[in-house]
Amino acid sequence: PRIICADSPEQLQETVDDTVFAISGKISERIDEWNDIPVINARKNIIKLADLTEEKVFAVLPLANAECCRACGYSCQEMVGAILAGKMNRKDCLLLKNEQIGIKVDGRQLTLVPFVRNLFTAIINSLVGNLEGGKGKKIEIIIDE
């Protein structure tokens, strides 16, 4: 979700998309709304802007390349717009749920697009499955360097 700061309607035409939930900047001295998006003067009404931000902003989506994912039917940017419009919820992101495989690097969880997740799962299951005692439901691999 984004707040756009603009000086003119022309800037708004160029920058506003479905991910914008508020507008501020110099234009807020001249208008109160633009295409159903509230225009808030941050100098005069910072509390209103802060309250709206707390209401609208959610944890960042994985922002996977649209050509790699679209598992939910949307790109991450389109999904932000759908969430702000009340059509979807962040929990609808298929990259964030039902992960059969997880990879952490230095304790930070990486998000895997479906193709990479499926590839890792297939390769690891195949390699480990060929080892004696390698058949099972849960495989743990730890690499410390």
Buried (B, 14 or more C-beta within 10 A) or exposed (E): BBBBBBEEEEBBEEEBEBBBBBBBBEBBEEEEEBEEBBBBBBEEBEEBBEEBBEEBEEEEBBBBEEEBBBBBEBBBEBBBBBBBEEEBEEEBBBBBEEBEBEBEEEEEEEBBBBEBBEEBBEEEBEEBEEEEEEEEEEBEEEEEE
